[in-house]
């Protein structure tokens, strides 16, 4: 490996922070936006599913356009780095707006959700395609690129860990309504609980901290609307008005056992903090990285030729399908976790610990990818990881709401393997860019990496639609406790075998991927020789 292709630890860490920032946005949206829209903002699951799918239809065009724009950007900072700088603040702002809940009517809420969600996907595109393409131009050595990919994924999972591990606790902190709570014990496991707050609260959620006890309304006007026993109640509070419940199923309930959270304020303030760190990390990535690989000097701008090269690039076409499928798989898993823990395990805060455990497993999986890929080859490792992760994940189907240890064990093992997918995917896109230059004498790195953004976003959209349609089929209503109980079978399906089926389909497609390690070594050697000759001319 030449010294020009060697990357310092500092530069790898700086690059990794960029995906940490991107995953604050992406995993925050993938994990929390669906339940925010249904349980807090008040949209139906079918409406949310359609929104997430419709918003993705423009992604194919916008992603390709951003790839074209990136390839044709010329500045003193390079082709791709300046876009990281230019989008750092806008991406943070739109993330904050996505989790803001203005007081609007039903139609106004839908319009607001569409506008903010579509702008989020567009700004994310303008940031993430150049960020992904930057990997391919920081070094021309595929093994060094694999190492950089492992650092990137550690950063990505670190960002995911930050948002998924901390957000629910931040929501509880910022959503505290300073309630007055009075508790009278009626029987051994039966209590009368009365709550009030000093200010109006548009959407408050009450439950016990353990999430085990059942709540029924004692207040007459509320009792007439909803008197099904459920583990939590969501309702609108008026200032200084008392609301009374009969709570059963837990012993020794005291004031400290009752959780009363303003979810709207909690989510908004928490995401404002996350948005700040997102922008900060992007600035660090911009200032700590450098572009080294340039297109051949003889290459002329020719969009028609670039697009022709793209659609005839078999490795890229296969990766496009694979990326779409594994992102559907990962996004369904992420999108259903909070709902699963909230309404099946009856312990929403435990989801934070679960998500942190998954992130730690993901870091381990990303770090293991480089040595495993070197030993078994990228394609073979990808296939094995797909089948293993999906097979283990399907075991969730057999677990009950008290099998907490098994939930954590299955989740961690499955996540270790699924962390290999994105780590290999973005490295292999770099291989596809090298292959295009090797075959056609031309390089369109941004266009090649548009597949990464498209697969991530459109896969997330399909996953959101699947979650919405399945929950809709079971009549799930996040603000109606009785409907939630009837949707439990759908929640279990989404947590287990539905995503597992997708990994089998993806593994079949990966069998036709044409770049084995021998071919990649041939491509790398030839391109290094060409660049050396070009530099000497």
Residue pairs with C-beta under 8 A, 6 or more apart in sequence:
1 141
1 143
1 144
2 141
2 528
4 140
4 292
5 139
5 140
5 141
5 144
5 292
6 139
6 141
6 144
7 138
7 139
7 144
7 147
7 148
10 288
11 138
11 288
11 289
11 290
12 147
12 148
12 151
13 151
13 155
13 288
14 284
14 285
14 287
14 288
14 289
15 134
15 135
15 138
15 148
15 151
15 152
15 155
15 285
15 288
15 289
16 151
16 152
16 154
16 155
16 156
16 158
17 155
17 281
17 282
17 284
17 285
17 288
18 84
18 131
18 134
18 152
18 155
18 281
18 282
18 285
18 289
19 131
19 152
19 153
19 155
19 156
19 159
20 155
20 156
20 158
20 159
20 162
20 281
21 88
21 91
21 159
21 277
21 278
21 279
21 280
21 281
21 282
21 285
22 124
22 127
22 128
22 131
22 156
22 159
23 155
23 156
23 157
23 158
23 159
23 160
23 163
24 95
24 159
24 160
24 162
24 163
24 274
24 275
24 277
24 278
24 281
25 91
25 95
25 120
25 124
25 278
26 124
26 456
26 460
27 159
27 160
27 163
27 164
27 334
28 95
28 163
28 164
28 167
28 271
28 274
29 95
29 98
29 120
29 460
30 330
30 331
30 334
30 335
30 460
30 463
31 163
31 164
31 334
31 335
31 337
31 338
31 355
32 99
32 167
32 267
32 338
33 98
33 99
34 45
34 48
34 52
34 335
34 338
34 339
34 464
34 467
34 468
35 338
35 339
35 342
35 478
36 99
36 263
36 267
37 43
37 48
37 51
37 113
38 44
38 45
38 48
38 476
38 477
38 478
38 479
39 205
39 234
39 263
39 342
39 478
39 479
40 101
40 203
40 263
40 264
40 267
41 101
41 109
41 113
42 106
42 109
42 203
42 479
43 51
43 109
43 110
43 113
44 472
44 477
45 467
45 468
45 471
45 472
45 476
45 477
45 478
46 468
46 469
46 472
47 110
47 468
48 113
48 464
48 468
49 464
49 465
49 466
49 467
49 468
49 469
49 472
50 465
50 468
51 110
51 113
51 114
51 117
51 464
52 117
52 460
52 461
52 463
52 464
52 465
52 468
53 461
53 462
53 464
53 465
54 114
55 114
55 117
55 118
55 121
55 461
56 121
56 457
56 458
56 460
56 461
56 462
58 118
58 121
58 122
59 121
59 125
59 453
59 454
59 457
59 458
59 461
60 454
60 458
62 121
62 122
62 125
63 125
63 129
63 450
63 451
63 453
63 454
63 457
64 307
64 447
64 450
64 454
66 125
66 126
66 129
66 130
66 446
66 450
66 453
67 129
67 133
67 444
67 446
67 447
67 448
67 449
67 450
68 303
68 306
68 444
68 446
68 447
69 446
70 79
70 80
70 83
70 129
70 130
70 133
70 445
70 446
71 79
71 295
71 306
71 444
71 445
71 446
71 447
72 79
72 301
73 79
73 80
73 82
73 83
73 130
75 82
77 85
77 286
78 137
78 290
78 291
79 130
79 133
79 137
79 291
79 445
79 446
80 130
80 131
80 133
80 134
80 137
80 291
80 445
80 446
81 130
81 134
81 286
81 289
81 290
81 291
82 130
82 286
83 126
83 127
83 129
83 130
83 131
84 127
84 130
84 131
84 134
84 282
84 285
84 286
85 282
85 283
85 286
86 126
87 123
87 126
87 127
87 282
88 127
88 278
88 279
88 282
88 283
88 286
89 279
90 123
91 123
91 124
91 127
91 278
91 279
91 282
92 275
92 276
92 278
92 279
93 275
94 116
94 119
94 120
94 123
95 120
95 271
95 274
95 275
95 278
96 268
96 271
96 272
96 275
97 116
98 116
98 117
98 120
98 271
99 267
99 268
99 270
99 271
100 116
100 268
100 271
101 202
101 203
101 264
101 267
101 268
102 108
102 112
103 202
104 111
104 112
121 457
124 453
124 457
125 453
125 457
127 282
128 452
128 453
128 456
129 446
129 449
129 450
129 452
129 453
130 446
131 285
132 426
132 429
132 449
132 452
132 453
133 445
133 446
133 448
133 449
134 289
134 291
135 145
135 148
135 149
135 152
135 426
135 427
135 430
136 145
136 293
136 429
136 430
136 433
136 434
136 445
136 448
136 449
137 291
137 292
137 293
137 294
137 445
138 145
138 148
138 289
138 290
138 291
138 292
138 293
139 145
139 148
139 292
139 293
140 292
140 293
140 434
140 524
140 527
140 528
140 531
141 524
142 427
142 430
142 431
142 434
142 520
142 521
142 524
143 374
145 427
145 430
146 369
146 370
146 373
146 374
146 427
147 370
149 369
149 370
149 423
149 424
149 426
149 427
150 366
150 367
150 369
150 370
150 423
152 423
152 426
153 362
153 363
153 365
153 366
153 369
153 419
153 422
153 423
154 363
154 366
154 367
156 366
156 422
157 359
157 362
157 363
157 366
157 419
158 359
158 363
159 281
160 355
160 359
160 362
161 355
161 356
161 359
161 360
161 363
162 274
162 277
163 274
164 352
164 355
164 356
164 358
164 359
165 352
165 353
165 355
165 356
165 359
166 270
166 352
167 270
167 271
167 274
167 352
168 338
168 348
168 349
168 351
168 352
169 349
169 352
170 266
170 269
170 270
170 273
171 261
171 263
171 266
171 267
171 270
172 259
172 261
172 266
172 349
173 266
174 265
174 266
174 268
174 269
174 270
175 261
175 262
175 263
175 264
175 265
175 266
175 267
176 261
176 262
177 197
177 199
177 201
177 204
177 237
177 260
177 261
177 262
178 197
178 198
179 195
179 196
179 197
179 258
179 260
180 195
180 196
180 197
181 193
181 194
181 195
181 255
181 258
181 260
182 193
182 194
182 195
183 191
183 192
183 193
183 194
183 253
183 254
183 255
183 258
184 191
184 192
185 191
185 253
186 192
186 246
188 251
189 248
189 249
189 250
189 251
190 246
190 247
190 248
191 246
191 247
191 248
191 253
192 218
192 244
192 245
192 246
192 247
193 244
193 245
193 246
193 247
193 253
193 258
194 242
194 243
194 244
194 245
195 206
195 242
195 243
195 244
195 245
195 258
195 260
196 237
196 240
196 241
196 242
196 243
197 204
197 237
197 239
197 240
197 260
198 239
198 240
199 239
200 236
200 237
200 238
200 239
201 236
201 237
201 262
202 236
202 262
202 264
203 234
203 235
203 236
203 262
203 263
203 264
204 234
204 235
204 236
204 237
204 260
204 261
204 262
204 263
205 232
205 233
205 234
205 259
205 260
205 261
205 263
206 215
206 232
206 233
206 234
206 235
206 245
206 258
206 259
206 260
207 213
207 215
207 231
207 232
207 233
207 258
207 259
208 247
208 250
208 253
208 257
208 258
208 259
209 256
209 257
209 258
209 259
209 349
210 250
210 257
210 346
210 347
211 231
211 232
211 342
211 345
211 346
211 347
211 348
212 231
212 249
212 250
212 346
213 231
213 247
213 248
213 249
213 250
213 253
214 229
214 230
214 231
214 247
214 248
214 249
215 229
215 230
215 231
215 232
215 233
215 245
215 246
215 247
216 223
216 227
216 228
216 229
216 245
216 246
216 248
217 223
217 225
217 226
217 227
217 233
217 244
217 245
217 246
218 244
218 245
218 246
219 242
219 243
219 244
219 245
222 235
222 243
226 233
226 480
226 481
226 482
228 481
228 482
228 485
229 248
230 481
230 482
230 484
230 485
231 343
231 346
231 481
232 342
232 481
233 245
233 481
234 263
234 478
234 479
234 481
235 243
237 243
247 253
250 257
293 445
293 531
295 442
295 443
295 444
296 437
296 441
296 442
296 443
296 530
296 534
297 534
298 441
299 441
299 442
299 443
302 442
305 442
306 442
306 444
306 447
307 447
309 436
309 439
309 440
309 442
309 444
310 316
310 436
310 444
310 447
310 448
311 317
313 432
313 435
313 436
313 439
313 448
314 514
315 428
315 431
315 432
315 435
315 513
315 514
315 515
316 429
316 432
316 436
316 448
316 451
318 509
318 510
318 512
318 513
318 514
319 425
319 428
319 429
319 432
319 451
319 513
320 451
320 454
320 455
321 506
321 509
322 382
322 425
322 455
322 506
322 509
322 510
322 513
323 425
323 451
323 452
323 454
323 455
323 456
323 459
324 454
324 455
324 458
324 459
324 462
325 459
325 502
325 503
325 505
325 506
325 509
326 386
326 418
326 421
326 422
326 425
326 459
326 502
326 503
326 506
327 455
327 456
327 458
327 459
327 460
327 463
328 459
328 460
328 462
328 463
328 466
328 499
328 502
329 389
329 390
329 418
329 421
329 463
329 499
329 502
329 503
329 506
330 418
330 421
330 422
330 459
330 463
331 459
331 460
331 462
331 463
331 464
332 463
332 466
332 467
332 494
332 498
332 499
332 502
333 393
333 418
333 495
333 499
335 463
335 464
335 467
336 467
336 491
336 494
336 495
337 351
337 354
337 355
337 495
338 348
338 351
339 471
339 491
340 351
340 491
340 492
340 494
340 495
341 347
341 348
341 350
341 351
341 354
342 348
342 351
343 484
343 487
343 488
343 491
344 401
344 488
344 491
344 492
344 495
345 401
345 404
345 407
346 401
350 404
354 407
354 408
354 411
357 408
357 411
357 412
358 411
358 412
358 415
360 412
361 411
361 412
361 413
361 415
361 416
361 419
362 415
362 416
362 418
362 419
363 419
364 416
364 419
365 415
365 416
365 417
365 418
365 419
365 420
365 423
366 419
366 420
366 423
368 416
368 420
369 381
369 419
369 420
369 423
369 424
372 381
372 420
373 381
373 424
373 427
376 384
377 516
377 517
378 424
378 427
378 428
378 431
378 515
378 517
379 510
379 513
379 515
379 516
381 420
381 424
382 420
382 421
382 424
382 510
382 513
383 507
383 510
383 511
385 417
385 418
385 420
385 421
385 424
386 417
386 421
386 503
386 504
386 506
386 507
386 510
387 503
387 504
387 507
388 417
389 414
389 415
389 416
389 417
389 418
389 421
389 503
390 414
390 499
390 500
390 501
390 502
390 503
390 504
391 500
391 503
392 410
392 413
392 414
392 417
393 410
393 414
393 496
393 499
393 500
393 503
394 496
394 497
394 500
395 410
395 496
396 407
396 410
396 411
396 492
396 495
396 496
397 492
397 493
397 495
397 496
397 497
399 406
399 407
399 410
425 452
425 455
426 449
426 452
428 513
428 515
429 448
429 449
429 451
429 452
431 515
431 520
431 523
432 448
432 515
433 443
433 444
433 445
433 448
433 449
434 520
434 523
434 524
434 527
435 515
435 523
436 442
436 443
436 444
436 448
437 443
437 527
438 523
438 526
438 527
466 494
466 498
467 494
470 490
470 493
470 494
470 498
471 487
471 490
471 491
471 494
473 490
474 486
474 487
474 489
474 490
475 483
475 486
475 487
476 483
476 484
476 486
476 487
476 490
476 491
477 483
477 484
478 484
515 523
